[in-house]
Amino acid sequence: MEHQESTVTHEYEREPVPASKWKSWKSFLGMYAGEHAAGTEFMIGPLFLTAGVSAFDLLVGLLLGNLMAVLSWRFLTARVATKHRLTLYYHLEKLAGRRVVIFYNALNGLLFCFLAGAMVTVSATAVGVPLDMEMPKLTDTLPNGPTWIIVVLIIGAVITVIAARGYASVAKAANYMSPIIVLAFLACAVVALGRLGVDSFSDFWAIWGEGSEPFPGQIKYGFWHVFFWSWFCNAAMHVGMSDLSVFRFAKKESAGWTTAAGMYVGHYMAWIAAALLYALYLKSPEALAILAAGDAPPVAPGPLAHNAIGVFGIIAVILAGWTTANPTIYRAGLAFQAMVPRMSTVVATLIAGSIATIAGLFPAFAMKLLGFVALYGFMLAPVGAIIVADHFYIGDARSAQWQLGQSSRSVSVLIAWLVSVIGFYVLSQAAGIFLPFLTLPAWLLCGVLYMVLVRRSRVVIA
């Protein structure tokens, strides 16, 4: 009986993480390096090429955009997380009440599941190489055959079981896998550069040069597209405060600097390495024939990596999808558990993993990853502004504000969030504005509206 109790996973979903469970920066370094030098990188790097980006826009835009992401994690997310040590979901419940949080958690959890599903898709492209499986195309939406379905279901089941074991297992898996994945990205880059005949920095620069016309179905990316997309592709995690659920375990807020491992090893080196793999493929007779026909060559990470480094590439892509899907399913499980507190985190994570696996059957989530990630961050980021406003600006009045009537709190949060998201999304669609350009304005408006509404509610109640 004692052994059974000792193995129960306790994730402190509705209470602060006790000091005995705090973790050093090393746990976060491995997790962020693994999560962000992972499955999404094998997709995003090539997708930048399909957007016709230039060398300057890509290299400098990524450098500065990723810096802004690191600063957001360090000075916003980690600071709030180590102060309160609550999950995003319970923290938001204390601010907004149960009804708003249930709605938010349902949306948040589903979006996380879809992202994890895209990573299951990535891993499946690698497993499918030795099976000679037909790979999904950029325009594919539905599963393309029974082999694809079986492979995705098996991969999704394994990833879900690991995620259900809790944060410690997620971090441990990332620590084991991330060095292998990073080495694979480096190896892919070296091999691709050799086959592309790159002997100097000018040759490297010429791969992108002044840019090109985007592929069919893609939009043209310039410097600001790259800058804001790289800053806000993880907007839900940093300015959106989702990673409160991760950094609540950190001993010090300085653990936020460990996200630099993810941004510059993953979102810089790995994106560029993956782009080089695709650049190499674009010179193949197969890709040239597809382009000549007016279509976009497929982006299938498994075959791309296998073409460069053989079996090691297959293994790396499988692990890369795994290390992104694992913490993403874990976060989704926390979101679902917060909706039904009596449900265990293990059960909630199994539900999240099942949804992610089903999503992985549909290649569209991976093939349209740039657009999906932009939308996902835009929708969830403004909620983080509410928590930031409460922490930094309401300050000592927080305890009084939390004691406002629940209906007043719920209305304040709901109005601030919906007005900012709906208003700027309509603007984006009507004016044809790149959505990540509007993530920061939506975030700022949400925080300001929340403060105004809260102060007005307090005056009315007083």
N, C-alpha and C positions, 0 to 999 in steps of 0.2 A: 504493500500500500504506500509506503514512504517513497519507494522508487517511482511509482506512478505519479504521485504528486510533484516530485522533483522534475519530472519531464514535461509538465504542463507549461505551455508558452504563456508568459505574462507580458503584455506589451504596454501596460499602464495607459490604456486608452482614455480613461476618465479621471486621471489623477496625474500630478507632476511626477516625472521620473525621479526616483530617489538617488541620492548621491552615490550609493553603492553600485548603481548600474551605469554611471557616467563612463564614457569611453574617451580614450586619448585621440589626438589628431590622426594617428596612424590608421584607425578604423575607417575614418572618413576619406583619407587619401586613397586607399585601395578601392573603396566603393565608388568615389567620383571618377577615378581614373578608369575603372572598369565599366561604369555606366556610360561614360561619355566617349570612351574609345571603344565603341561597341557597334551594335547592329545598325543604328541610324546613320553612323558615319559612312558605312559602305553604300548607303543609298544617297545621302545628301551630297557627298563630294561629286559624284557623277551628275546629279541633278543641277548643280551649279553650271556645269559645262553645257547642259541642254538649254540653260538660260542665256547663253552667249556672253558670259561675264568676261571682262578684260583682266589681265594680270594684276594691274595696280588695284583695281576695284576689289578683286578677290583677296590678295595678300594683305593689303593695308586695311581694307574693310573688316576682314576677319580679326586682324590684330587688335583693332580698337573696339570693335563690337564685343569681342570676348572679354576684354578688359572691363568693360562696363558691366558685363554679367557677373564677373568675379566680385567687383565692388558692391554690386547689389546683394549678393549672397553674404558677403562679409559684414557689411554695415547695416543691413536691414534684417535679413532672415536669421542669421546666426545670433545677432544681438537680441532680437525678440525671443528667439527659441530658448536661449540660455537664461533669460530673465524669468520666463513663465514655465517652461518645460512641459508644455501641453502640445497635443497634436493640433494641427490646423483645425480639425473638425470640432474638437471639444472647446477650443479657444473661441471659435466662431459661434458655437452654441451659447457660450456664456455672454457673448455680445448681442447676438441676434435672436436668440430663442430657437426652439426646436423646429418650428414650421419652416422658417427660412433655411435652416441648416439641412433639413431633409431634402429640400429641393436642390440646394447647392451640392450636397453630397451625391445625389443621384446623377446630376450632370457631370460632376467632377469624376466620380468613379467610372462612369461609362466612357468618358473621354480618355481616361487612363487605360481602360481596357482596350480601346481601339488602337491606342499607341502601342501597347504591348502586343496586340495582334499583328501590327505591322512588323514587329521584331520576330515574331514567330514565322511570318512570311519570309523574312530575310534568312533565318536559319534553315528553313525548308528548301531554299534555292541551293544551299550547300549540300544537304542530304540528297537532293535530287540529282546531283552530278554523277555519282557512280551508278545511279539507277537509270541514267539516260532519260530523265524526266523532262517533259516539255516545260520550258520556263515561261513565267507570265510576261506579257508585254506591257509597255507603258500605258497602253489604252485598255488593258484587261480589267474587268470588274469581278467576274464570277470565276469559281474554281475551274481549271481547265482539264480535269480528269480525276479518276479514282485514286491514282497513285499520289497525286498532290494532296487529296483529302486525307489519306491514311498517314502520310508523312507529317502533315500539320497537326493532326490529332495526337500523334505520339509525342512530338516535340512539345506541344502545349501542355500535355499531361505531366511530363517530367518537370518542366519549368514551374508549373503550378504547385507541385508537391514541395519543391525547394522553397518557394516563396511562403508557403503556408507554415513553414517551421519558424518564422519570425525574423526580426531584424538581424539577430546574431548570425543566423544561417545565410541571410542575404549578403551581409558584409563579408563573411568568411568565403563564400563562393566567389565574390568579386576579387578578394585579395589573392585567391589562388589563380584565377583566370586572367586578370588584367595584364600581368607581365607577358603572358603568352600572346595576348591579342595585340599589345603594343609592339612586340617584336614582329608579329606578322605584318602589321601596317608598315613598319620600317622596311621589312624585306620586300613587300610589294612595291614600295616606292623605289627602292634601289633597282629592282629587276625592271620595272617599267621605265625608269630613266635610262637604263642601259639599252633596252630594246628601242626606245625612242631616239637614241643617238644623242643624248644630252651630254655634252662635254664641258659646258660652261654655264654660268648664271644667265647669260644672254639666251642660250638655247632653252634653259628652263623657263625663262620669262616668255619666250616666243610660243610656248605651248598654248598660252591664252592670248598673248599679244595684245592687240587693241580690242579684243572681243570679236564677236560674230553675231549673226542673226540667230535668234532663238530657234530651237527645234519646233516642229509643228505641235501646236497645243500648249506651248510654254510661253511665258512672258519674258521680256528683256530685263536683265538685272544690271544696275549700275552700282556705284560706290555706296550710296545711301541705302539701296535695297539690301546689300550684303551687311552693312553696318547694323541697321536696325533689325534685320532678320536674325543675325548671329547674337545680338543682345537679347532679343525677346523670344527666341525659339524655345527657351526654357523659362519664359515669363511666369508661368503658373508655379514653377518651383521657387524662384527667388522673389521678385516683387509681388507675386501672387501668394507667397508664404506657404506653399504646400510643403516645403522642406523644413518647416517647423517640426514636422513629424520625424524628421531625421536628426536635425541638430539639437533636439531636446535631450539627446543622449550625450552631447558634447560636454566635456569638462569646462572648456572656456570658449568664448565667442570667437577667439582667434582661429578656431578650427574652420571657420568660414573660408580662410585662405586656401584650404585644401582643394577647393573647387577649381583653382587654377590648374591643377593636374588634369582635370576633366576638360577644361577649356583649351589649354594649349597643347596637351598631348592628344586630346580627342578632337575638339572642334577646330583645331588648327592643323596640326601635323596629320591626323588621320583623315580629315576631309580632303586635304591636298593629296595625300597618298591615294585615296580612293578615286579622286579625279584623274590622277595619272593612270590608274588602271583603265578607266573608261577612255581616256585619250588614246591609250594603246589599242584598245578594242576598236575605236573609231577608224583606225588605219587598216583594219582587216578587210578582206574582200567581202565578207558577209555584211559588215556595217556599211561599207561604201555602197553596196547594192541597195540596201534598205534606204539610205539617204537619197540615192539617185531616184528611187521610186517615190520620193516625197514623204516618207514616213520617218518616225523617230526610232533609232535602234534601241532594243530593250536594255534595261538596267537590271541585271540579275547578279547580285553580289557573289553568289557561289561560283558560277562559271568564270567571272572576272578574276577572282582570287586564285582559282584553280589554274587558270591560264598562266598566271604569273609564278606561283610558288607551289603548285601541285597539291598533294594531299594535305600539306600543312595549311594551305589556303582554305580548304574545305573545313578542317578542324577549327580554324580561326573564325570563320564566318558563323559556324554553329555556336561557338562560345560567345561571339560578339552579340548575336541576337539574344542569347541567354542572359548575359549580364545587363542588358537594357530591360528586358522583359521582367526579370526577377524583381528589382525594386519597384518597377512600375505597377506590377500586380500587387505587391505588398502595399503600396500607397492606395490602390483602388480598394483593397480589402479593408483598410482602415476607414475609408470613406463609407463603405457599405455597413461596416460594423457600427459606425457612429449613428447610422439611421435606425438601427435596431440594437440598442446597447446590450440586450440580453443574449444576443447571438455572439458566439465566440469569434475571435479574430481568425482562427483557423478555418471555420466554416465560411466566414465572409470572404476570406482569401481564395478558398476553393471555388466559390461562386464567381469571383472576379476572374480567376484563371480560366474558368469554363467559358465565360463571355469572351475573354481575350482569344482563346483558342478558336472559337467560332468566327470571330472577326478575322483571324489569321487566314481563314479559308478564302477570304476575298482580297485579291491582290491590290485593289484600288487604294486601300489605306497606306500601303507602302509606296506604290507608284506615284501617288499624289502627296507625298510626305511633306514637301515644302509648304503647300497650301494648307494641309491639314494641321500641321504644327503651328502655323501662323494663326489660324482660327482658334485653335485650342488655347493658346497663350492669351490671345486677345479676350476671349470670353471669361477666363478665370482670373487673369491678373488683377482686375479692378477690386476684387474682394480683398486682396492683400492690402490695398490702400486703406481699407477700413481698419485693419489691424494695426498698420503703421501709424495711422492718424490717432488711434486710441493710445498706442504706446508712447509716441513722441510728443503729441500735442495736447491730448486731454490730460495725460499725466496723472497728477495726484487726484484729479476729479474722477478717475476711472471707477473707483469703488462706488461713488455716488451714481455715476452713469449706469453701472451695471444693475443698480437697484431701481432704475426707471421701470415703469410698467412694461411687461414683455411686449405688448402690442406696440408701444412707442418705439422700442428698440428694433423690432422686426420691420416696422414701416420705414424707419430711418435707413436701415441697411438695404432693404429691398428697393426703395426708391433710388438711392444713390447708385446701386449696382445696375439696375435695369435702365435707368436713364442714360448712364454713361455708355453701356454696351450697345443698347439699341440705337441711341442717337448717332454714335460714331460708326456703327456698322451700316446704317442707312446712308450716311454720308459717303462711306467707302464705296458702296454699290452704286449710288447715284452719280458720283463724280469720278468713279474709276480709280480711286486712290488705293495704293498698295496697303493692305491691312496693317502690317507691322508699323507703318508710319503713324498710325492712330492709336497704337497700344499705350504709349506714354500719355498722350492727351486724355484718353479714357480713364487711365489709372489716376491721374491727377484730379480730374473732374469728380471721380467717385469719392476720393478722399475729402475733397473740399465740401461736396454736397453732404457727406456724412457728418462732418464737423458742424456744419450750419444746422442741419436737421436735429442733431443731438442737443446742441446748445439751445435751440428753440424749444425742444421738448422739455428740457429741464426748467426753462423759464416758465413755460405754461403750467407744468406740474407744481412748481414752487408757488 
